[in-house]
Amino acid sequence: MFPDFTPRPHLVAAAAAPQAEVVAAATDHLDAPTPCEGWTVRDLVEHMMTWTPVLAGAGRGAPPEPGAPKAEGDWPATLDAARQDLVAVWSDPRSWRGTTTMVSSELPASVVGTMSLCELVLHSWDLGVALGLPVTWDEATLEEVHEALAQLTPLGRGMGAFGPAVDIVPDAPLLDRVVAVAGRDPSWTP
């Protein structure tokens, strides 16, 4: 059984805002390490290229099967288009209602919307840190993403999507608390 996830369509665009800049900066650094254990920037952007269209399709109730896109050619434009589609879909409150299918599993749409919201923030942070670029969000967005991740990570850990939470001081900056609850080390450096 799933907890009751709060629909947050009003936050999707803000969560996605920093991603275009860090994606564009990644083109010359595909072999750089990321805070995602064992992953390079290439691995991370290919993960994003695989799952962004699936998450967007789930918001429509008809996700495509995950493909195996490669970070080749004009991959930043491909990922940007997929992200814009995801933002459009999950910014619509109707996408958060009822159930949807994702990789042959029926899930509450609010769970998949929450996954989408959190993926936007976490992977933008992952890329930003890997590339030495600051990424920021307003406090209201981070507060709600932190709350959403606190609900989502127990489910995700059971599926191997998140590592164990990283212990940090309770009064750490909010962005550090967001990434730590998702199993990232806020002090990670390449």
C-alpha positions in Angstrom: 0.0 0.0 0.0 1.2 3.5 -0.8 1.1 6.5 1.5 -1.1 9.4 0.4 1.2 11.6 -1.7 0.3 15.3 -1.9 -0.1 16.4 -5.5 2.4 19.2 -6.2 1.8 20.3 -9.8 2.6 23.9 -8.8 6.2 23.0 -8.1 7.2 21.0 -11.2 8.4 24.0 -13.3 10.4 25.4 -10.4 12.0 22.0 -9.7 13.0 21.7 -13.4 14.3 25.3 -13.8 18.1 24.7 -13.2 18.3 21.6 -15.3 18.7 23.1 -18.8 21.8 24.9 -17.7 23.6 22.0 -16.1 22.6 19.7 -19.0 24.1 22.1 -21.5 27.3 22.3 -19.4 27.6 18.5 -19.3 28.4 18.0 -23.0 32.2 18.2 -22.6 32.3 16.3 -19.3 30.5 13.0 -20.0 33.3 10.9 -18.4 33.3 12.9 -15.1 32.2 11.2 -12.0 28.9 12.0 -10.3 27.7 11.6 -6.7 25.7 8.6 -7.9 28.0 5.8 -6.9 29.7 4.2 -9.9 28.0 6.6 -12.4 29.7 9.0 -14.8 27.9 12.1 -16.2 27.2 10.0 -19.3 25.5 7.3 -17.2 23.4 9.9 -15.4 22.3 11.8 -18.6 21.5 8.5 -20.3 19.4 7.5 -17.2 17.6 10.9 -17.5 17.1 10.4 -21.3 15.6 7.0 -20.6 13.2 7.8 -17.7 12.1 11.4 -18.5 9.9 10.3 -21.4 8.6 7.4 -19.4 7.6 9.6 -16.5 6.0 12.1 -18.8 4.1 9.3 -20.5 2.9 8.0 -17.2 1.4 11.4 -16.5 -0.7 10.8 -19.6 -1.6 7.3 -18.5 0.4 5.8 -21.4 4.2 5.6 -20.8 6.4 4.2 -23.5 8.7 1.3 -22.7 12.1 2.5 -21.5 14.5 2.7 -24.3 18.3 2.8 -24.3 19.2 6.3 -25.6 22.8 7.3 -25.8 24.4 10.7 -25.1 25.4 11.2 -28.7 24.6 13.9 -31.3 22.4 16.7 -30.0 21.4 14.7 -26.9 21.0 17.9 -24.8 18.2 19.1 -27.2 16.6 15.6 -26.9 16.7 15.7 -23.1 15.5 19.4 -23.0 12.5 18.5 -25.1 11.7 15.5 -22.9 12.0 17.6 -19.8 9.7 20.3 -21.2 7.2 17.6 -22.0 7.5 16.2 -18.4 7.0 19.7 -16.9 3.9 20.3 -19.1 2.4 17.0 -18.2 3.0 17.0 -14.4 2.2 20.7 -14.1 -1.4 19.8 -14.9 -3.3 18.9 -11.7 -5.3 16.2 -13.6 -2.1 14.2 -14.1 -1.8 13.6 -10.4 -5.3 12.0 -10.1 -6.2 8.3 -10.2 -3.7 5.6 -11.2 -1.3 5.2 -14.0 1.0 2.5 -15.3 4.8 2.6 -15.2 6.8 -0.3 -16.5 3.9 -2.7 -16.3 3.0 -1.7 -12.7 -0.1 0.2 -11.8 0.7 3.0 -9.4 -1.1 6.0 -7.9 -0.5 8.9 -10.2 0.5 11.0 -7.2 3.4 8.6 -6.6 4.7 9.0 -10.1 4.2 12.7 -10.0 6.2 12.8 -6.8 8.9 10.7 -8.4 9.1 13.1 -11.3 9.3 16.2 -9.0 12.1 14.6 -6.9 14.0 13.3 -10.0 14.2 16.9 -11.4 15.8 18.3 -8.3 18.0 15.4 -7.4 19.5 14.9 -10.9 20.0 18.6 -11.4 21.9 18.6 -8.2 23.8 15.5 -9.2 24.9 17.1 -12.5 25.6 20.5 -10.9 27.9 19.0 -8.2 29.6 16.8 -10.8 30.4 19.8 -13.0 31.1 22.2 -10.1 28.1 24.4 -11.0 25.8 25.8 -8.3 22.2 24.8 -8.6 19.6 26.5 -6.4 15.9 26.5 -5.8 13.6 28.6 -3.7 13.1 27.5 -0.1 9.4 26.8 -0.6 10.2 24.3 -3.4 12.9 22.7 -1.4 10.7 22.4 1.7 8.1 20.5 -0.3 10.6 18.3 -2.1 12.2 17.4 1.2 8.8 16.4 2.6 8.0 14.5 -0.6 11.4 12.6 -0.4 10.8 11.7 3.2 7.7 9.9 2.0 9.2 8.5 -1.2 12.6 7.3 -0.1 11.4 4.3 2.0 9.5 3.0 -1.1 12.5 3.8 -3.4 15.1 2.1 -1.1 13.1 -1.1 -1.3 13.5 -1.0 -5.1 17.1 0.1 -5.0 16.4 3.6 -6.3 17.9 5.4 -3.2 20.8 4.7 -1.0 20.6 5.0 2.8 20.0 8.5 4.1 23.3 10.3 4.8 23.6 11.6 8.4 24.0 15.4 8.6 23.4 17.9 11.3 19.8 18.8 11.8 20.4 22.5 11.0 22.2 21.9 7.8 21.1 23.9 4.8 17.9 22.7 3.3 19.4 21.6 0.0 21.9 19.5 1.9 19.0 17.9 3.8 17.1 17.2 0.6 20.0 15.4 -1.1 21.0 13.6 2.2 17.5 12.0 2.7 17.9 10.6 -0.8 21.2 9.0 0.0 23.5 11.6 -1.5 26.5 13.1 0.4 26.0 16.9 0.4 29.8 17.3 0.8 30.7 15.1 -2.2 33.3 16.5 -4.6 34.7 15.0 -7.8 
